[in-house]
Amino acid sequence: MGLAASLCACLSERPRPGPPTIAFSLNKDTVQSRNPPDTLIVNVRAADPDGLDSVWVQLANGPSVGADGRFDEVLEGPFRVTVPPGLPQGSVLPVIVRARDVVGFESQRDSAVRVGP
């Protein structure tokens, strides 16, 4: 076998490691900032052929809500985050979803909700 044939054998088509894919939806685009606090539900689907380590959801600068990926290739489910009280009407709150696979690759997607009446 020649050198060219040896090189071609090493270049077979196979998936390369990469970050997880993330898809998500929000149960509403306007939240209320009051007491008792409003809750935003973020439905997440994260996938990675190497297996997932963890997935997190964060609203504004609040604490992250996370789930262990348990090395599964897909994690789906709702995450509930609490809207902080006392924010002015019209404020825009970023929603950040992050996922990390077992290899260490991370990905992030984001959106936002607005504080309404």
Rosetta silent file (secondary structure, phi, psi, omega in degrees, C-alpha in Angstrom):
SEQUENCE: MGLAASLCACLSERPRPGPPTIAFSLNKDTVQSRNPPDTLIVNVRAADPDGLDSVWVQLANGPSVGADGRFDEVLEGPFRVTVPPGLPQGSVLPVIVRARDVVGFESQRDSAVRVGP
SCORE:     score description
SCORE:     0.000 S_00000001
   1 L     0.000  133.031 -178.443    0.000    0.000    0.000 S_00000001
   2 L   -81.961  172.622 -179.368    1.386    3.362   -0.960 S_00000001
   3 H   -61.634  -41.800 -179.429    1.581    6.513    1.148 S_00000001
   4 H   -63.203  -40.970  178.777   -1.466    8.080   -0.538 S_00000001
   5 H   -66.489  -37.491  178.375   -3.596    5.010    0.198 S_00000001
   6 H   -65.040  -41.599  179.443   -2.456    5.033    3.839 S_00000001
   7 H   -66.262  -40.070  179.654   -3.400    8.688    4.226 S_00000001
   8 H   -64.457  -35.700  179.690   -6.823    8.169    2.697 S_00000001
   9 H   -65.530  -28.425 -179.391   -7.544    5.326    5.109 S_00000001
  10 H   -82.922  -13.013 -175.589   -6.941    7.693    8.031 S_00000001
  11 L  -103.431   36.020 -179.605   -9.309   10.330    6.697 S_00000001
  12 L   -67.105  153.957  179.519  -12.529    8.359    6.965 S_00000001
  13 L   -75.746  120.323  175.608  -15.744   10.236    7.553 S_00000001
  14 L  -152.749  153.882 -179.516  -16.664   10.201   11.211 S_00000001
  15 L   -66.288  138.451  177.666  -18.211   12.707   13.564 S_00000001
  16 L   -93.788  147.483  177.204  -15.753   15.030   15.213 S_00000001
  17 L   -60.132  143.733  179.223  -16.134   15.957   18.874 S_00000001
  18 L  -160.175  176.225 -177.682  -17.989   19.196   19.359 S_00000001
  19 L   -71.102  159.548  177.104  -20.167   21.092   21.803 S_00000001
  20 L   -63.601  154.768  171.295  -23.671   19.965   22.761 S_00000001
  21 E   -93.570  145.095 -178.398  -26.683   21.212   20.819 S_00000001
  22 E  -131.169  132.762  169.752  -29.282   23.172   22.766 S_00000001
  23 E  -131.219  140.567  178.510  -32.891   23.970   21.948 S_00000001
  24 E  -153.383  160.784  175.592  -35.238   25.663   24.403 S_00000001
  25 E  -139.485  154.303  179.667  -38.519   27.499   24.733 S_00000001
  26 E  -107.047  144.119 -179.525  -39.977   29.819   27.356 S_00000001
  27 L   -75.653  -13.052  175.918  -43.496   29.452   28.738 S_00000001
  28 L  -160.691  158.101  179.377  -43.978   33.253   28.495 S_00000001
  29 L  -107.206   -4.876  175.203  -42.144   36.301   27.210 S_00000001
  30 E  -127.296  130.134  179.851  -43.377   38.705   29.891 S_00000001
  31 E  -119.629  166.218  177.130  -42.888   38.066   33.615 S_00000001
  32 L  -111.736  140.703  179.439  -43.962   39.906   36.744 S_00000001
  33 L  -109.676   90.169 -172.570  -41.549   41.150   39.378 S_00000001
  34 L  -144.513 -178.407  174.563  -43.584   40.977   42.551 S_00000001
  35 L  -123.290  118.283    7.776  -43.950   39.286   45.883 S_00000001
  36 L   -71.153  155.363 -173.738  -44.727   36.345   45.854 S_00000001
  37 L   -68.742  148.831  173.916  -42.251   35.799   43.010 S_00000001
  38 L   -81.101  157.016  179.220  -43.242   34.852   39.490 S_00000001
  39 E  -122.322  135.493  174.655  -41.769   31.706   37.933 S_00000001
  40 E  -106.919  130.946  177.892  -40.452   31.290   34.394 S_00000001
  41 E  -104.770  123.828 -179.897  -40.409   27.763   32.966 S_00000001
  42 E  -111.654  111.186  178.655  -37.657   27.040   30.436 S_00000001
  43 E   -87.880  118.585 -171.682  -38.181   23.808   28.484 S_00000001
  44 E  -117.009  143.284  167.934  -34.740   22.574   27.428 S_00000001
  45 E  -132.526  112.952  176.888  -33.477   19.858   25.103 S_00000001
  46 E  -115.001  142.014 -178.228  -29.710   19.360   25.112 S_00000001
  47 E  -142.900  146.123  175.661  -27.994   16.619   23.098 S_00000001
  48 L  -160.778  128.054 -177.291  -24.465   15.367   22.546 S_00000001
  49 L   -65.807  -20.856  177.634  -23.299   12.023   21.093 S_00000001
  50 L   -81.841  -14.682 -176.481  -20.431   11.851   23.629 S_00000001
  51 L   105.725  147.399 -177.164  -22.872   12.191   26.554 S_00000001
  52 E   -97.536  138.489  173.447  -23.890   15.180   28.655 S_00000001
  53 E   -87.390  -52.940 -177.885  -22.215   16.214   31.876 S_00000001
  54 E  -163.239  162.270  179.004  -24.640   18.950   32.927 S_00000001
  55 E  -136.542  138.562  179.449  -27.136   21.611   31.850 S_00000001
  56 E  -132.041  149.793  172.925  -27.844   24.964   33.549 S_00000001
  57 E  -127.727  136.406  179.419  -30.423   27.718   33.186 S_00000001
  58 E  -134.462  136.869  175.487  -29.921   31.224   34.589 S_00000001
  59 E  -109.515  122.077 -178.217  -32.278   34.208   34.683 S_00000001
  60 L    51.191 -132.351  179.768  -30.545   37.605   34.807 S_00000001
  61 L   -98.065   16.558 -179.112  -27.904   37.537   37.554 S_00000001
  62 L   -72.703  176.814  179.611  -29.805   35.015   39.641 S_00000001
  63 L   -68.827  149.128  176.752  -28.547   31.614   40.684 S_00000001
  64 L   -77.067  143.358  172.666  -28.217   28.885   38.058 S_00000001
  65 E  -109.048  124.324 -173.050  -30.641   25.978   38.125 S_00000001
  66 E  -129.413  169.157  176.597  -28.934   22.841   36.888 S_00000001
  67 E  -141.951  144.035  176.740  -29.300   19.157   36.159 S_00000001
  68 E   -78.500  130.973 -179.275  -26.782   16.342   35.962 S_00000001
  69 L   -76.986  -16.481  178.057  -26.583   14.869   32.460 S_00000001
  70 L    52.466   29.443  178.954  -25.671   11.391   33.826 S_00000001
  71 L    65.832    7.751  176.583  -23.667   10.761   30.626 S_00000001
  72 L   -68.935  153.426  178.906  -26.951   10.453   28.684 S_00000001
  73 L   -77.601  -23.446 -178.712  -26.886   11.636   25.066 S_00000001
  74 E  -134.709  137.006  172.050  -30.100   13.687   25.520 S_00000001
  75 E  -126.679  124.666  179.033  -31.474   15.665   28.454 S_00000001
  76 E  -130.486  144.290  174.177  -34.971   17.097   28.196 S_00000001
  77 E   158.623  168.764  178.369  -37.112   18.805   30.739 S_00000001
  78 E   -85.649  143.006  171.624  -38.426   21.943   32.319 S_00000001
  79 E  -118.227  132.549 -179.865  -36.271   24.199   34.451 S_00000001
  80 E  -107.563  123.752  177.465  -38.036   26.627   36.788 S_00000001
  81 E  -120.136  144.114 -176.039  -36.343   29.928   37.581 S_00000001
  82 E   -92.989  134.207  177.565  -37.632   32.564   39.983 S_00000001
  83 L   -84.190  125.240 -179.463  -38.106   36.166   38.890 S_00000001
  84 L   -66.251  143.340  178.445  -36.633   38.527   41.485 S_00000001
  85 L   -77.386  158.534  171.871  -39.114   40.964   43.076 S_00000001
  86 L    85.011   10.508  178.437  -38.874   44.739   42.823 S_00000001
  87 L   -83.204  143.939 -179.805  -37.629   45.141   39.245 S_00000001
  88 L   -68.412  145.449  176.794  -39.013   48.080   37.265 S_00000001
  89 L   -59.134  137.892 -178.760  -41.602   47.421   34.589 S_00000001
  90 L    95.742  -10.806  177.634  -39.978   47.227   31.154 S_00000001
  91 L   -61.281  144.160  177.447  -36.737   45.700   32.434 S_00000001
  92 E  -106.602  124.834 -178.362  -35.239   43.083   30.121 S_00000001
  93 E  -110.520  119.885  178.149  -33.954   39.943   31.839 S_00000001
  94 E   -70.468  143.507  173.789  -31.540   37.673   29.958 S_00000001
  95 E  -116.289  121.756 -176.477  -32.220   33.932   29.999 S_00000001
  96 E  -119.740  129.635  175.814  -29.067   31.833   29.520 S_00000001
  97 E  -117.551  126.384  179.318  -28.999   28.070   28.885 S_00000001
  98 E  -125.191  148.173  176.188  -25.626   26.285   29.019 S_00000001
  99 E  -138.979  144.309  176.597  -24.680   22.655   28.457 S_00000001
 100 E  -129.309  135.916  177.641  -21.391   20.773   28.897 S_00000001
 101 E   -92.920  175.412 -175.717  -20.588   17.342   27.512 S_00000001
 102 L   -70.352  -17.284  177.562  -18.413   14.682   29.151 S_00000001
 103 L   -80.661  -22.015 -179.975  -15.451   15.651   26.938 S_00000001
 104 L   111.941   -2.560  176.188  -15.568   19.228   28.320 S_00000001
 105 L   -72.088  139.903  177.566  -17.057   21.097   25.361 S_00000001
 106 E  -122.557  151.227  172.530  -19.626   23.734   26.357 S_00000001
 107 E  -136.993  160.282 -177.580  -22.309   25.565   24.439 S_00000001
 108 E  -144.436  140.306  172.506  -24.626   28.425   25.329 S_00000001
 109 E  -130.603  153.848  179.367  -27.866   29.845   23.957 S_00000001
 110 E  -144.782  163.568  177.779  -29.734   32.863   25.231 S_00000001
 111 E  -153.250 -163.077  178.643  -32.957   34.788   25.024 S_00000001
 112 E  -156.868  156.426  171.755  -34.705   37.382   27.165 S_00000001
 113 E  -127.078  157.373 -179.452  -37.991   38.169   28.900 S_00000001
 114 E  -111.660  143.181  175.687  -39.460   41.545   29.759 S_00000001
 115 E   -80.047  123.630 -178.920  -40.904   42.607   33.118 S_00000001
 116 L  -116.015 -174.189 -178.758  -44.532   43.564   32.623 S_00000001
 117 L   -70.249    0.000    0.000  -47.408   44.782   34.735 S_00000001
